[in-house]
Amino acid sequence: MNYDVIGDVHGCYDEMITLINKLGYSLQSSLPVHPENRTLVFLGDLTDRGPKSLDVVQFVAHAVEKGVVRYVPGNHCNKLYRFFKGNPVKLMHGIETTAAEYKQLPLKEQVYIRELFIRLYERAPLYDILHDGQLVVAHAGIKAEDIGKKPSGKVKQFVLYGDITGETLPDGRPVRRDWAIDYRGKPWVVYGHTPVKTPRMIHHTINIDTGCVFGNRLTAFRFPELITESVPSSLPFDESRFRSYAYEE
């Protein structure tokens, strides 16, 4: 089986559908089917900030339940899960847009969406090992020595939030170390979480969060071909959201 891993969608439903079509999938009964038997993999952060978060949830959740796509959660997915479970969650840093969409729905549809997403999240692996161990999909990344281990609290924090230092930026976002520069594992690790203007490939890792929700592009990584495909965003560009790295391969 060959795979197409799609980066952080963040509610950009229209761009997601455009990218899926560009990758050669047809939508049969709203399910993505590829003539060459490829499979889509979503690496988390389906929702928040973008205009159609709940449409993305329904598309991905239905396809996962039918067994035609794969999904791993991101930190925004974790926060939405806690929100839907009734835990106290601050409606900021993006989730407020998803919450607003949700609250506009009739009560019956709210129940449906909430239960659909909870099932999706609870059944998902924290990270996915594919292609006989040659490909690992983890939202914010994973250390080589943690691949294949039972997820602990530290591994979960790393996979969902990255290699955080404990410090914060002026806008409240956490400061993250550049973990990929030290990665020396054999499996390819595909991740996102930290927006970059172009996919960043280094040491068998690739960051494919190209900041669609911040006006840049939505990107997919094709494996085992090791190539990317992307489509432009329809949203305004926000330069401040993108990270530059001191080291590039």
C-alpha angles and dihedrals in degrees: 000000000000123000143215111202114201120206131227106322097184095188096312093135098160093052090047092056091045091052093047089053091047089054089059101257122139120211108234110182087343091303120120112238124179123205090222094052096252123158130221119228122193114206099204141270095089092162147040134070095024127094103249109036096145092051088055091049092052094047095049097039094051092047092049091049089052090051097240100112137031130224140189122189129247132203092270089052089052091051093048090049091054090047092052091047089057097251119146107269128171108236096226141097091052107315090094089074093054091045090052091052090048095049091053091062123094112261094254091055091046090057091048095050093044094051092043093054094042089055091048093050098042094049096046123100115239087238132358129234111202143168095038092310096308094110129049123184114199124160100230097010137268137237116252092238092055097054108114095012122123104264112260127188092268093048091048091050091050095047094048102035107018129232097325122189098205091250124110136216120237091266092053099258116135122254110243130201120231095251094170093067089068098041113119102164124131098229118082111246115208114195144151131179096117112070117233127178093233130018109278115219120187135146096350092314130107129189108209100175096115093170104254091168089053093055103267122094144307111233139196128196116217116213135232088009091064093217133123134224125193144176128208123258123244092212130093115276117249111193093188094068098064127091125220119203127218091217125048125174 
